[in-house]
């Protein structure tokens, strides 16, 4: 299968599923913000998982070649940094949501 077609299918699934799950809720500002946060988080997690898979494949196919192993090590480092960024982003979003709970309740977000 062509890589571009596979990427577009995965992107469509990641973007459409969270919107479909939030379709039953009333269309308020709070629900839109939560939906955008959820979609962004899902895209980030998907990209990190794909990064780990690609890094693992690069490592397995390097076959001891120092040049290819170096590329694989860089890919693994990028996957580690991406994982840390996603974890920090998720914790930061929860921290901000807890800090602004009074303002969110004022807007009708319980």
Buried (B, 14 or more C-beta within 10 A) or exposed (E): EEEEEEEEEEEEEBEEEBEEEBEEEEEEEBBEBBBEBBBEBBBBBBBBBBBBEBBBEBBEEBEEEEEBBEBBBEBBEBBBEBBEEBEEBBEEBEEEBEEEEEEBEEEEBE
